Amino acid sequence: MIGFLEQMGKNAALSRLEGEEFAAAVDALGLDDAPRQALLARDHEALNTLLGGRLAMTCMLFPADDDNKKDDDQDDSDQPDQDDRKESVHRAGLH
C-alpha cells in the first residue's frame, strides 16, 4: 500500500485516476478490506491510522551560537599538542 501511495505521489496520471480505473488499480494490490476501503474513499485519516502515522508533527529550529566568538583557551594552531601526536612507524620501524 505504501508503494502505491508513493507511486501516486510520483505519477500525476495515477493520482488523477477516478472511478473504475482507480478501483481496478486498488484491487490489483490485493489488500485487506480496511486499507482497500480507505484508499477507495481517499480517506487520509483512515490511511494515517492504518499506517500508524502521527496526528501532528512539530519542528523547532534553534539559532546557532555566534561563530565569531572564540574562547580565550582555544588554540588556533593546526598542529596537535605533543601529547596528541601518534608514534610514527617508519620502513625500518615496528612490524
Order of alpha helices (4+ residues) and beta strands (2+ residues): alpha-alpha-alpha-alpha-alpha
